[in-house]
Amino acid sequence: MSNVWSGLHYRRSLASRVTLLTTMAVGFAVSAVAFAAYATVKAQAIGSLDESMIARAEQAADANSLNALAREQVPAWALGAANVNIIYISVLTTPITIYPFSNTEGTVGISTREVDVAKGKHETSARTVWWHGERWRVVSVPAGEGQALVLAQSMESTDKMLDRLGLVMLLFGVAGMIAAGLAGWAVARNGLRPVRRLTFVVEDIARTQRLEPIPIEGSDEVARLASAFNEMLRALAASQHRQRQLVADAGHELRTPLTSLRTNLDLLVQADATAGLSPESRAELLDDVRAQIEEMTTLIGDLVELARDEPVAPTVEPVELSAVIEQAVSRVRRRAPEVDFDVRTSPWWVTGDADALERAVTNLLDNAAKWSPAGSTVAVHLEDGTLLVADQGPGIAAADLPHVFERFYRSAESRSMPGSGLGLSIVASVAARHGGVVRAGTGPDGGAGFWFSLPGHPAPPDASTGTGTLGTTRSRVKETSQDRSARSKA
């Protein structure tokens, strides 16, 4: 039932909920005040009636009055001349004997309260009884030894007054609830005007896709909400800009190898048709096509890696970084035989994805080999968890240094060289996923230098973690690289 009420409640508009809650709160308050006022007035009215009746009963309880009562002469001064027709008097003696003297028919029932007053146990008593279809107030006072004077008076006038008071309270309560509802509606309408304005602006943004900041007025909660929404808009605009830039850059980068690939294929088709291409030229064209296909495969893989919203969950385990570096160096040496690699490593164990780490190191080595002159040496030094990859090339210009890890960023000098501009951005992404950092600068020999730092320990984890020895880790890295090569060929 509570779920149904909650669903119905929250399907209403905010203004209607505020109006309803305000009306309910004021209604409860008015009802409580009206009930308390009615109870207070009722108690005071009955108390005043009791005081009046007890005073008249005590005045009538003296000896002369009782003698007059014995002669069946009711003194008007004792009973109150204005109310003689609704007064009932009886004298109670012990043992219980009732002497009624009244202008009405019948006898008001005597209870133990009146008997206790006659016996002297209580000074007075007062109670309400139903008699002749009306409510009567009955009081008793002592009237001598073993006697009590019982006085009863109809409460018709008091009940009429209380009924009128209850009706007035009810009418004022209903009017108060209506006024509270109108006031709540006015407060909700005026107080929620900034919320409605913010809602209109947000709906306009959703409809038009214009990510323009919302004007902020004041410093209240609505202004804070608008400020937070502006922050979200800025983040969304930045994400949209990066997405558009990624699509534009990807289209630009893919266009060049596709055009070259189509040209080479057209040449092969024409050569086959005319039989005018030598075997050497044909092999050269095929090698060029194969290289372009590999370049496109690498580019598409990089794009998928960077554009993926949630990376595929990697196999996270202890990895020896020096073994990963050696494996990456052996691969890059085959691709760049004209460059020497000065490898100096010390044991360093990290927790992470060996495949991603090897790809990041390979990208750093490929970048260094690309910028290194023939016969130069690339320094590959690992010490205390920081890998330095430095070449002897021209270095990085100061204007390009802040942008080297951006996606598709390529300096003016690198536009004529192979590459997509994604390798270093992947390095930065891998470093961030492993809790590390990467920075670029000038190396010891004046060329470009990259420092790739990862948290870890120089000693391997305990055997209880399930991690193997150094040789086991190296062989696992080799097997992973071979598996990935097989998958890329497939």
N, C-alpha and C positions, 0 to 999 in steps of 0.2 A: 504494500500500500504506500509506503514511504517513497519507493522508487517511482510509482505512478505520479504521486504528488510532486516529487522533484522534477520529473519530466514535464508535467503540465506547467509547473511554476517557471522553469527556465525556458520554456517555449514562448513565454510572454515577453513583451518588450521591456526594456529596462525602466522606462518611464512608468509603465503600468505596474511593474513590481514595486517601484518606489511609492507610487500612490497607494497601492494596496497595503503595503507594510505600514505606511504612515497612518492610514485610516484604521488599521487594526490596533496599532499602538495607542492612538488617541482614543479609540473606542474602549479599549481595556482600561485606560486611565480614567475616562469619564465614568465608566461603569463602576469602577472601584470607588471613586469620589462620591458618586450618587448613592451607592449602597451604604458607604460610611455615613453620609449625611442623613439618609433615611433612618438608619439604625440609631443615630444619635438623637434625632428629633423624636423618634418613637420612644426611646428610653426616657427622654426629658418629659414628654407628654404624660407617660404613664407615671413617672415619678412625681410630677406636679399633681396629678389626680390622686395619687396615694397620699401625698402630704395634706391635700385639702380634705380628703375623706377621713384621715386619721385625726386631724384637728377637730372636725365636726363630731366624730365619734367620741373623742375624749371630752369634748364639751357637753355631749349628751349623756355621758356615763356617770354624772354626779348623782347624788341621792334624789334630789328633787326631780330631775329628769326621769329617773327610773320609776319614781312614784307616779309621775304623769303617764309614763308608758303603761304602768300597771292599771291605770284608769282608762287605758286605751285612748289617751289623748297625746298625739304626736306633736311636740312643740316645733313650730315652724323655724324658730331661731336655731334649733339643734340640727334640723335636717336641711336647711337651705330652702327658702320658700320657692325659689325658681325651679327647683328640681324635685319637688315633693312627689310628683307623679311617677318618678323613676327611682325612688329610694325604697329600699327594703331594709327593715330593722328587726332584729330578733335578739332576745336576751338568752344567753346560754348559761345554765347552772350545772354544777356537778353534785351528785350523779347527773348525767346528761338529761337535761330537760330543756326543750326549746319553747320559748314564748314568742311567737311571731307577731309583729305589729307592722303591717304593710298595706299600701294602697294597691298592691298587685296580688294576683292569685298564685297560689302555690307557695312552696318553701324552698329557699336556696339551700342546697345540700351543705351540711356541716362536715368539715374534715378534721383530721387530727391537729391541723394547725390552730384552728379555733379552740379546740379542746385544750391544747397545750397553753394557750393564752389564759383560759379560764382557770387552769390549774396553777398558773403563775410561772410556768416554765419559760415563756417568752413574753416580752413586753407588748409586742404588736405582731400582726401577721397581715400579709397581703397576697392575693392570688387572683387569677382570672378563671372564670367558669362560663360555660354555655348554659343559658337559661332562657326559655321561651324563644329559642332561635336567635338569640343575640349573645354578644359577649358582655359579661358583667365583671366588674372589679369588686372583690370582696375583701374588706379589712375587718379586723377585730382588735379591740382594746380591752384591758381589764375594767370590770365594773363592780368591784367589791370582792369580798371573800368568796372564792369559788364561782365567780360569775365573769362573763365576758359579753361585751356588746358587739354584735356583728352588724356591719353596715355594708350594703351592696348597692352599687350604682351602675346603671347601664353605660356602656362604652360606645354607644351609637355615634355621638358627636365626635369623640376622639377618633373612631375608625373612619368616619367620613373625612375628617381633617387629614388623616394619614393617607387615605386613598387619593385625595386631591394632590397631596404632596408627592406620592408615588407617580401619579400621572404627569405632574409637572416635571419631575425628574426624568421620566422616560422621554417626554417630548424634548426636553433640553438635551438629553443624551443623544437622541437621534439627530437633532439639529447640529450638535457638536460633531458627530461622526461625519455628517454631510459636509460641514464646514472644513473638517480635517481632510476629507477626501479632495475637496476643491483646492485647499491649500497645498496638499501633497502633490496634486497634479500641476499646480502652478510652480511649485518649487522644482519638481522633476523637469518640467518643460524649460524653465529658465536655467536651472543648474546644469542640465544635460545639453544645453545648446552647444558648448565647445565639443562635447563628444559627438553630437550629430554633425558638426562641421568637420571634425576629423574623419568621421565615417564617410562623409560625402567625398572628401579629398582622397581617401584610400580607395574608395570604389572607382573614382575617376582614374586613379593610377592603374588599378587593375584592368580597367576598360581600355585605356589609351596606351598603356605600357610606357608612359613617360615617367621616368624615375627622377622627378624633380623634388627637392626637399620641401617639407611642409612648413609654412610659416608658424612660428612659435610665439604665443602671447602669454605673458605672465610666468609664474614659477610654481603653479600648483601641480597636482597629480596628472591632470590632462596634458599640461606642458611637458612634464617628464615623459609621459607616454609618447607624445609627438617627437620629443628629442630621441627617444629610443627607436622609434620608427624611422627617423631620419638616418640614424646609424645603420639600421638594417637596409635602408634604401641605398646608402653609400656602399655598403658591402655587396649588395646585389648588383649595383651598377658596375662596381669593379669586377665582380665575377662575370657579368655579361660582357664587359670589355675584353677580359681575358679570353672568354670563350670565342668571341668574334675574332680576336687577334689570332687565336689558335687555329680557327678554321681558315682564316685568310693566309696565315703563314704556311699551314699545311698544304693548302691549294697551290701556293706559290712554289713550295719546295717539291711537291709531287709533279708539278707541271714539267720541270726541266728533265728529270729522268724519263718521264713518260714520252716526251717529245723526242728525246734522243733514242729511246727504245723503238718507237714507231719508225723513225728514220732508218735505223739499222735494219729493222725487219723489212721495210720497203726495199732497201738495197738488196737484201738477200733474195726477196721474191723476184725482183727484176733480174738479178744475176742468174737465178735458176732458170728464168724464162729465156734469157739470151745466151746462157752458158759462157758469159764473158768474165767470170770472176775466178781468179787463181785460187788454188787450195790454201796458200798462205794468207791471202786477203780474206778468204772465207773464214778461216780459223781466227783471224784477228777480229773480224766482225762478231763472231760467236763469243769470243772472250769478252768483247765490249758489252754485248748483250747480257752475258752472265754477270759481269760486274755491275751493270745497271740494275739487274734484278736483285742482286744482293744489297745494293744501296737502297732500293725501294723497300726490300724486306726489313732492313735495319731501321729505316725511317718510319715505316708503319708500326714496327714494334715499339719504337720510342714514343710515337704518338699514342698508341694504346696504353703504354705504361703511364704517361703523364696525364692523359685525359680520363683515366679511370677514377670514378668518384670514390670507390672503396677498394683499395688494393686487395688482391687475392691473399688470403691468409698464408704467410710464408711458414716454412719449417724453421722454427726458432730453436736453436740449440747452441751449445758452446762451440766456437770456431776459432782455430788458430790463425790469426791474421797474417802471419809470415808465410804460412802454406798457401793462403789465398793469393798473396803477392807473387810468390814464385810461379804459381800456375798462370797468373795473368801475364807475367813477364815472358814466360815461354810461348804464349800465344802471340803476343805482340812482336816478339823477335822474328817469328816466321813472316809476319806481314811487313816488317821494316828491317830487313837484314843490313841495310846501310848504316844503321844507328847502333851504337854500343849502349849497354845498360849496366850501370854501376850499382849493384844490388847489395845493400847492407841491412840486415834485419836482425832483430832480437825477438825472443818469444813474447807474444802478446795475445792473450785469450779474450775474446769478446763473446757476448751472447746476441745472436742475431741470425740472419738469413745468409748463408754462404753464397748462394747464387747472386743475390743482390749486391753483396760486398764485392764479389769478383767482377761483376759488371761495372761497378763504380771505379774500382782500381783500373780495370781495362780501359775505361773511358779516359781516365787521367793519363795513362801511358800512351794511348792512341793520340791524344791531343799533344803530348810532349813530342812524340815521334813525328807528327805532322809538321811541327814548327822547328824541328832540329835539322841543321844542315847535314849533308852526308859526311860521315866520319866523326861526327860529334858524339858526345856522351850524355846520356840522360841519367841523372842521379835518382836512385830509388832507395831512400833511407827510412827505416822504421825504428823508432826509439821511443820508449815509454808511451806507446799507444798513438803516436803521431807519425803519419806517413808523409814524407817530403818527396814530391816528384818535381824535379827541376830540370829544365833543358838549357841549351846554349844558343837558343834562337834570339830573335830581336826583342823579346819581352812583351809586356802588355802596356799599352799606352795609358796614361793617367785618365784620359777621358773614357776609355773602355773598361777600366778596372771595376767600377761599381755595377757594371751590367753583364759581367762574364757568366754569371749563373742564371741569367734570365733565359726563358724559352725562346728559341729561334734567334737569339741575338748573335749577330756576326759583325765583326769589325770590318772596316773598309778593306783592310789588307786580306781578310779571309774569304771574301766573296768569290774570288777566283779559284779557291781551293775546295776540295771535296768536303762534304759534311753538311749536316742539317741544322747545327746550332742547338741541338738537344742534349748532347753528351754531358756537358758540365751541369746543366739543370738536373739531370738524372743523378749526378754525383751529389748535388746539394740535397735532393729529395731522399736519397739513401742515407746520407749522414743524419738528416733530421729524424728519420724513422728509427735510427739506432741510438738516438740521444747524443749524437756527436755534432761536430761543426766542420766546415771546410772554408778556407779562405785563400785568396789569391794575392800574389805580390811579385816581388822581384827575387829570383833565386840567387844562390851564392855566386854563380858565374855570370850574372847579369841578364840571364834569360828569364822566362816565366817560371814562377814557383807556386806550387799548390801544397797546402798543408791540410791533411785529412786526419782529424783527430776523433778517436772513438773511446768511450769508457770501457775499462776492462781491468785485467790483472796479468802480471807477467807469468804467474804459475797456473798450471791447468787446474780445473775444478777437481774435487774429490771423486774417487772412483764410484762413490755411492750415487752420484748424479747420473750415472749411466754413460758418461763421456769416455770415449776411447783414448788411446795414446796419440802422440803426434803423427805417427805413421798412419794410424787409422783415419785421422782427420784429413791428411793429405790425400790419401787414396779416395776418400769420399768426395773431396773437392774435384779430383780428376774425373771420377765417375760422373759427377753431376755435369761437368763441362762437356764430357763426351756425349752424355744423354741430350743436352741442349743442342749440341752440334747436329746430332742425328735428327732431332726434332725439326731444326731449321732446314736441313736438307730434305726432310720428308715434306 
